[in-house]
Amino acid sequence: LMRKQILFLCSGNYYRSRFAEILFNHLAQENDLEWYAESRGIVAQWSHNPGPIAQVVLEGLRARNIPFGEMRNPMQLSELDLTQAHCIIALYEHEHRWLMQQYFPNWMNELVYWNVPDLDGMNAEKALALIERNVKKWIEEIQDDERHPFTLSPVHPIIPQRRAPHG
């Protein structure tokens, strides 16, 4: 079986999208799902964040007893990343729809947008809790689909009907 990929996007791939990716992979593995997550930053190459990942992410993972290894550096989003994903989620519509329009205009309307602001708009504890709630809801949707693969309504509440990956 081919595993399906979910791609989480934020601006710098340092904080929100990284937490979503690590949490999703932890839960997907726990629940034996055929899905895995990656994450990228829409403008990661211009984001000068100290170190590989936000300290609050590590704290949030520790608080939830989610194991993590050595952290990679933030990664810049590319067209290839977008084509390889079955589902793409940007973490904050207000910020990320505009960035997608600037840098990846053909993809702007292919995304699901969440509503998790950066640290200037919501403290980390609240934001991570919101990401966790959204990720868990997503995992439930996927489990429902895997249990009832033929009853999916054409207009799906969370997982949009995306066209097949290009190429």
DRENSE-579640 format. One record per atom (N, C-alpha, C): x, y, z; residue number from 1; chain. Coordinates in steps of 0.2 Angstrom, whole numbers, plus 5000, padded with zeros to 4 digits. Layout:
X	Y	Z	NUM	A
...
This chain:
5004	4994	5000	1	A
5000	5000	5000	1	A
5004	5006	5000	1	A
5002	5011	4996	2	A
5006	5017	4996	2	A
5004	5022	5001	2	A
5009	5024	5005	3	A
5007	5029	5010	3	A
5005	5036	5007	3	A
5000	5039	5010	4	A
4998	5045	5008	4	A
5002	5051	5012	4	A
5003	5056	5009	5	A
5007	5061	5012	5	A
5002	5068	5014	5	A
5003	5070	5020	6	A
5000	5076	5021	6	A
5005	5081	5022	6	A
5005	5087	5020	7	A
5010	5092	5020	7	A
5007	5098	5024	7	A
5011	5100	5029	8	A
5009	5106	5033	8	A
5014	5112	5032	8	A
5011	5117	5031	9	A
5014	5123	5029	9	A
5013	5129	5034	9	A
5019	5132	5035	10	A
5018	5139	5039	10	A
5024	5143	5035	10	A
5025	5149	5038	11	A
5030	5154	5035	11	A
5037	5151	5035	11	A
5039	5150	5041	12	A
5047	5148	5042	12	A
5048	5141	5043	12	A
5043	5136	5044	13	A
5044	5129	5045	13	A
5049	5128	5052	13	A
5047	5132	5057	14	A
5051	5133	5063	14	A
5047	5131	5069	14	A
5040	5133	5068	15	A
5036	5132	5074	15	A
5030	5128	5073	15	A
5025	5132	5070	16	A
5018	5128	5069	16	A
5018	5122	5065	16	A
5021	5123	5059	17	A
5020	5117	5054	17	A
5025	5111	5057	17	A
5030	5113	5061	18	A
5034	5107	5063	18	A
5030	5103	5069	18	A
5027	5107	5073	19	A
5023	5104	5078	19	A
5018	5099	5075	19	A
5014	5102	5070	20	A
5009	5098	5067	20	A
5012	5092	5064	20	A
5017	5092	5061	21	A
5021	5087	5057	21	A
5022	5081	5062	21	A
5026	5083	5068	22	A
5028	5078	5072	22	A
5022	5075	5076	22	A
5017	5079	5078	23	A
5012	5076	5081	23	A
5008	5072	5077	23	A
5007	5074	5070	24	A
5003	5070	5066	24	A
5006	5063	5065	24	A
5013	5063	5064	25	A
5016	5057	5063	25	A
5016	5052	5069	25	A
5016	5055	5075	26	A
5016	5051	5081	26	A
5009	5048	5081	26	A
5004	5051	5080	27	A
4997	5049	5081	27	A
4995	5044	5075	27	A
4998	5045	5069	28	A
4997	5041	5063	28	A
5000	5034	5064	28	A
5006	5034	5067	29	A
5009	5028	5069	29	A
5006	5024	5074	29	A
5004	5028	5080	30	A
5000	5025	5085	30	A
4993	5021	5083	30	A
4990	5025	5077	31	A
4984	5022	5075	31	A
4984	5018	5069	31	A
4991	5016	5067	32	A
4992	5012	5061	32	A
4989	5015	5055	32	A
4990	5021	5053	33	A
4987	5024	5047	33	A
4992	5024	5041	33	A
4989	5024	5035	34	A
4993	5024	5029	34	A
4995	5031	5027	34	A
4996	5035	5032	35	A
4997	5042	5031	35	A
5004	5044	5035	35	A
5007	5049	5032	36	A
5013	5052	5036	36	A
5013	5059	5034	36	A
5016	5063	5038	37	A
5016	5071	5037	37	A
5023	5073	5035	37	A
5024	5078	5031	38	A
5030	5082	5030	38	A
5028	5089	5032	38	A
5033	5094	5033	39	A
5031	5101	5034	39	A
5037	5105	5030	39	A
5034	5111	5028	40	A
5039	5116	5024	40	A
5037	5123	5026	40	A
5041	5127	5025	41	A
5040	5135	5026	41	A
5039	5138	5019	41	A
5034	5142	5018	42	A
5033	5145	5012	42	A
5038	5150	5010	42	A
5041	5154	5016	43	A
5046	5158	5015	43	A
5052	5157	5020	43	A
5053	5150	5021	44	A
5058	5148	5026	44	A
5065	5151	5024	44	A
5067	5151	5017	45	A
5074	5154	5015	45	A
5075	5161	5018	45	A
5070	5165	5019	46	A
5071	5171	5021	46	A
5070	5172	5029	46	A
5068	5167	5032	47	A
5066	5167	5039	47	A
5073	5166	5043	47	A
5075	5171	5047	48	A
5081	5169	5051	48	A
5080	5168	5058	48	A
5078	5161	5059	49	A
5076	5159	5066	49	A
5082	5156	5069	49	A
5083	5157	5075	50	A
5089	5153	5078	50	A
5088	5146	5080	50	A
5093	5142	5077	51	A
5093	5135	5078	51	A
5088	5131	5074	51	A
5087	5125	5074	52	A
5083	5121	5070	52	A
5076	5121	5071	52	A
5073	5122	5077	53	A
5066	5122	5079	53	A
5065	5126	5085	53	A
5059	5129	5085	54	A
5057	5133	5091	54	A
5057	5129	5097	54	A
5060	5132	5102	55	A
5060	5129	5109	55	A
5053	5127	5112	55	A
5048	5131	5110	56	A
5041	5130	5112	56	A
5038	5123	5109	56	A
5041	5122	5104	57	A
5039	5115	5100	57	A
5041	5109	5105	57	A
5048	5110	5106	58	A
5051	5104	5110	58	A
5047	5104	5117	58	A
5046	5110	5120	59	A
5042	5110	5126	59	A
5035	5106	5126	59	A
5032	5108	5120	60	A
5025	5106	5119	60	A
5025	5098	5118	60	A
5030	5096	5114	61	A
5031	5088	5113	61	A
5032	5085	5120	61	A
5037	5088	5124	62	A
5039	5085	5130	62	A
5032	5084	5135	62	A
5029	5090	5135	63	A
5023	5090	5139	63	A
5018	5084	5137	63	A
5018	5082	5131	64	A
5013	5077	5128	64	A
5016	5070	5128	64	A
5022	5070	5130	65	A
5026	5063	5130	65	A
5027	5061	5123	65	A
5028	5065	5118	66	A
5029	5063	5112	66	A
5037	5063	5110	66	A
5039	5057	5109	67	A
5047	5056	5108	67	A
5049	5060	5102	67	A
5055	5063	5102	68	A
5058	5066	5096	68	A
5065	5065	5096	68	A
5068	5064	5090	69	A
5075	5064	5089	69	A
5079	5070	5088	69	A
5084	5070	5084	70	A
5088	5076	5082	70	A
5083	5080	5077	70	A
5083	5086	5078	71	A
5079	5090	5074	71	A
5083	5093	5068	71	A
5080	5092	5062	72	A
5082	5095	5056	72	A
5081	5103	5056	72	A
5084	5106	5051	73	A
5083	5113	5050	73	A
5077	5114	5046	73	A
5074	5120	5047	74	A
5068	5122	5043	74	A
5070	5121	5035	74	A
5064	5119	5032	75	A
5065	5118	5024	75	A
5060	5122	5020	75	A
5063	5125	5015	76	A
5059	5129	5011	76	A
5055	5125	5006	76	A
5049	5127	5005	77	A
5044	5124	5001	77	A
5046	5124	4994	77	A
5045	5119	4990	78	A
5046	5119	4983	78	A
5040	5117	4979	78	A
5039	5118	4973	79	A
5034	5115	4968	79	A
5033	5108	4969	79	A
5039	5104	4969	80	A
5039	5097	4970	80	A
5036	5095	4976	80	A
5037	5098	4982	81	A
5034	5096	4988	81	A
5026	5096	4987	81	A
5024	5102	4984	82	A
5017	5102	4983	82	A
5014	5097	4979	82	A
5017	5095	4973	83	A
5015	5090	4969	83	A
5015	5083	4972	83	A
5019	5082	4977	84	A
5019	5075	4980	84	A
5014	5074	4986	84	A
5011	5079	4988	85	A
5007	5079	4994	85	A
5000	5077	4992	85	A
4996	5073	4996	86	A
4989	5071	4994	86	A
4985	5076	4997	86	A
4987	5080	5002	87	A
4983	5085	5005	87	A
4988	5090	5008	87	A
4986	5096	5008	88	A
4991	5102	5010	88	A
4987	5106	5015	88	A
4990	5107	5020	89	A
4987	5112	5025	89	A
4991	5117	5027	89	A
4989	5124	5026	90	A
4992	5129	5029	90	A
4990	5131	5035	90	A
4994	5133	5040	91	A
4992	5134	5047	91	A
4988	5140	5048	91	A
4989	5146	5044	92	A
4985	5152	5046	92	A
4983	5155	5040	92	A
4977	5155	5038	93	A
4974	5158	5032	93	A
4976	5165	5031	93	A
4975	5169	5036	94	A
4976	5176	5035	94	A
4983	5178	5033	94	A
4988	5174	5035	95	A
4995	5175	5033	95	A
4997	5171	5027	95	A
4995	5165	5026	96	A
4998	5160	5022	96	A
4994	5160	5015	96	A
4988	5162	5014	97	A
4985	5163	5008	97	A
4988	5168	5004	97	A
4990	5174	5007	98	A
4993	5179	5003	98	A
5000	5177	5001	98	A
5004	5173	5006	99	A
5011	5171	5004	99	A
5010	5166	4998	99	A
5005	5161	4998	100	A
5005	5157	4993	100	A
5003	5160	4986	100	A
4999	5166	4987	101	A
4997	5170	4981	101	A
5004	5173	4978	101	A
5008	5175	4982	102	A
5014	5178	4980	102	A
5019	5173	4977	102	A
5020	5167	4980	103	A
5025	5163	4978	103	A
5023	5156	4974	103	A
5017	5154	4976	104	A
5014	5148	4972	104	A
5007	5149	4970	104	A
5006	5154	4966	105	A
4999	5156	4964	105	A
4995	5150	4962	105	A
4997	5146	4958	106	A
4993	5140	4955	106	A
4991	5136	4961	106	A
4993	5136	4967	107	A
4992	5131	4972	107	A
4987	5134	4977	107	A
4987	5141	4977	108	A
4983	5145	4982	108	A
4977	5142	4984	108	A
4973	5139	4979	109	A
4966	5137	4981	109	A
4966	5129	4982	109	A
4972	5126	4982	110	A
4972	5119	4983	110	A
4973	5117	4990	110	A
4973	5122	4994	111	A
4975	5121	5001	111	A
4969	5121	5006	111	A
4970	5117	5011	112	A
4965	5118	5017	112	A
4969	5123	5021	112	A
4965	5128	5024	113	A
4968	5134	5028	113	A
4965	5133	5035	113	A
4970	5132	5040	114	A
4968	5133	5047	114	A
4969	5140	5049	114	A
4967	5141	5056	115	A
4967	5147	5059	115	A
4971	5148	5065	115	A
4978	5146	5064	116	A
4982	5147	5070	116	A
4988	5152	5069	116	A
4987	5158	5072	117	A
4992	5163	5071	117	A
4998	5162	5074	117	A
5003	5166	5072	118	A
5010	5166	5074	118	A
5010	5168	5081	118	A
5016	5168	5084	119	A
5017	5170	5092	119	A
5014	5177	5093	119	A
5014	5182	5088	120	A
5012	5189	5089	120	A
5004	5189	5090	120	A
5001	5184	5088	121	A
4994	5184	5088	121	A
4991	5179	5093	121	A
4994	5174	5095	122	A
4992	5169	5100	122	A
4998	5166	5104	122	A
4997	5165	5110	123	A
5003	5162	5114	123	A
5003	5155	5112	123	A
5009	5152	5113	124	A
5011	5146	5111	124	A
5007	5140	5114	124	A
5005	5141	5120	125	A
5001	5135	5123	125	A
4995	5135	5120	125	A
4991	5140	5118	126	A
4985	5140	5115	126	A
4985	5138	5108	126	A
4991	5140	5105	127	A
4992	5138	5097	127	A
4993	5131	5097	127	A
4997	5128	5101	128	A
4999	5121	5101	128	A
4993	5117	5102	128	A
4989	5119	5107	129	A
4982	5116	5109	129	A
4978	5116	5103	129	A
4977	5121	5099	130	A
4973	5122	5094	130	A
4975	5117	5088	130	A
4982	5117	5087	131	A
4985	5113	5082	131	A
4983	5105	5083	131	A
4984	5104	5090	132	A
4983	5097	5092	132	A
4975	5095	5091	132	A
4971	5100	5092	133	A
4964	5098	5091	133	A
4962	5097	5084	133	A
4965	5101	5080	134	A
4964	5100	5072	134	A
4967	5094	5070	134	A
4973	5092	5072	135	A
4977	5086	5070	135	A
4973	5080	5072	135	A
4970	5080	5078	136	A
4966	5074	5080	136	A
4960	5074	5076	136	A
4957	5079	5075	137	A
4950	5079	5071	137	A
4952	5076	5064	137	A
4958	5078	5061	138	A
4960	5076	5055	138	A
4961	5068	5055	138	A
4964	5066	5060	139	A
4966	5059	5061	139	A
4959	5055	5061	139	A
4954	5057	5065	140	A
4948	5054	5065	140	A
4945	5054	5058	140	A
4945	5059	5054	141	A
4942	5059	5048	141	A
4945	5053	5044	141	A
4952	5053	5044	142	A
4956	5048	5040	142	A
4953	5041	5042	142	A
4953	5040	5049	143	A
4951	5033	5051	143	A
4944	5032	5049	143	A
4939	5036	5049	144	A
4932	5035	5046	144	A
4933	5033	5039	144	A
4937	5037	5035	145	A
4938	5035	5028	145	A
4940	5028	5027	145	A
4945	5026	5031	146	A
4948	5019	5030	146	A
4943	5014	5032	146	A
4939	5016	5037	147	A
4934	5011	5039	147	A
4928	5010	5034	147	A
4926	5016	5031	148	A
4921	5016	5026	148	A
4923	5019	5020	148	A
4927	5016	5016	149	A
4931	5019	5010	149	A
4926	5021	5005	149	A
4920	5017	5005	150	A
4915	5019	4999	150	A
4909	5023	5001	150	A
4909	5026	5007	151	A
4904	5030	5008	151	A
4905	5037	5009	151	A
4911	5039	5006	152	A
4913	5046	5006	152	A
4909	5050	5002	152	A
4906	5055	5005	153	A
4902	5060	5001	153	A
4907	5064	4997	153	A
4904	5066	4991	154	A
4909	5070	4987	154	A
4911	5077	4990	154	A
4907	5080	4994	155	A
4909	5086	4998	155	A
4911	5084	5005	155	A
4917	5083	5006	156	A
4920	5080	5012	156	A
4921	5086	5017	156	A
4919	5085	5023	157	A
4919	5091	5028	157	A
4926	5093	5029	157	A
4931	5089	5029	158	A
4938	5091	5031	158	A
4943	5090	5025	158	A
4943	5083	5023	159	A
4948	5082	5018	159	A
4945	5083	5011	159	A
4948	5088	5008	160	A
4945	5091	5001	160	A
4946	5085	4996	160	A
4942	5085	4991	161	A
4944	5081	4985	161	A
4949	5084	4981	161	A
4955	5082	4982	162	A
4961	5085	4978	162	A
4962	5081	4972	162	A
4964	5085	4966	163	A
4966	5081	4960	163	A
4972	5077	4962	163	A
4973	5072	4957	164	A
4978	5067	4958	164	A
4985	5072	4958	164	A
4990	5070	4962	165	A
4996	5073	4961	165	A
4999	5074	4954	165	A
5001	5080	4952	166	A
5004	5080	4945	166	A
5010	5076	4944	166	A
5010	5074	4938	167	A
5017	5071	4935	167	A
5018	5064	4937	167	A
